Amino acid sequence: MGIGRRDLNYALIPLGHSYGLGNLTVPLLAQGVPLVCGTAPLPHAIAADFARWKPTVFPGVPAMWRALAASDLTLDSLRLGISAGAPLPPEVARNFTARFGRRLHSFYGSSETGGISYDRTGEATLAGGVGRALRGVKLTGLSGARLRVSSAAVLTHGNRRWIGQLGAWLMLDRVTRDAHGGVRLLGRRGKTVKIAGRRVNLAEVADRLRRLPGVSEAWAGASAGNDPMLGAVVATGLTATELRAELLADTAAWRVPKRLIVVAALPLTTRGKTDTRAMQAMIFPSADAGDSETRGFDLDVE
């Protein structure tokens, strides 16, 4: 990543999280890269910290970059913006670049593997990718769009998977890789549910929605019970009716979500990860909640 002692790391992510350990704590202890702790994960607080301390490197999460890209603030001292913890929607990366004149750089890793890939130029991030494998990391594509990661950093205690003398880990994420080794995340490996007697992979439903023009992100889920219903939350400017019409052009009706909720952006947890519980509640509110959970959203139910 090219981070050195002349840089000042901006610490806003938790130092005890694997992302914070790798990008803030270890550089401080092993290489003497100084850091300054941020005031709060709010755009104006971040801008005030930058004006006062002049940090040059900012490891952030998508929720932070989205808020900053939509602001009228400045980050004049920023040299390197890193995004990890959750997939960064490409339109957020493009909006940030247009607003601040600097590209964001996606970083992909996990607690079990350490760092996996990094977008060194920021070009892949603009298209929704997470860059190529880090030095010393071996990536192997498996069936079902699965990815096996092997490196000296992979968890080995109690792990039965090995490649030579290095530990190996099978990721839950589904990915694609281009001819140059670039990695693009398709979402977590989704569970398969039976809808009207037919098996439906929720990850495949969400991926199909993401590929529709005008859709930035999507999440699919199913209701509980013996007769589950398929639903989805979609970040787009289209209406639910328009989404359904696009899907029905080439998708079997039983694979099209019965409940479609359109939002400006998927809800996120405080750590910047997709809030699946919130979206499950949006799609399938409890009986005693009535329609209060979906008020203000474009809800389309057949």
Secondary structure as UniProt FT lines:
FT   TURN            5..6
FT   STRAND          9..11
FT   TURN            15..16
FT   HELIX           18..20
FT   HELIX           21..25
FT   HELIX           26..31
FT   STRAND          35..37
FT   HELIX           43..53
FT   STRAND          57..60
FT   HELIX           62..69
FT   TURN            76..77
FT   STRAND          80..83
FT   HELIX           90..100
FT   STRAND          104..110
FT   TURN            111..113
FT   STRAND          114..118
FT   HELIX           123..126
FT   TURN            127..128
FT   STRAND          132..133
FT   TURN            135..136
FT   STRAND          138..142
FT   HELIX           143..145
FT   STRAND          146..151
FT   TURN            152..153
FT   TURN            157..158
FT   STRAND          162..163
FT   TURN            164..165
FT   STRAND          166..170
FT   STRAND          173..177
FT   TURN            179..180
FT   STRAND          183..188
FT   STRAND          192..195
FT   TURN            196..197
FT   STRAND          198..201
FT   HELIX           202..210
FT   TURN            213..214
FT   STRAND          215..222
FT   STRAND          230..236
FT   HELIX           240..248
FT   TURN            249..250
FT   HELIX           253..255
FT   STRAND          259..263
FT   TURN            270..271
FT   HELIX           276..283
FT   HELIX           287..289
FT   TURN            290..291
FT   HELIX           292..294
FT   TURN            295..296
FT   STRAND          298..301
//
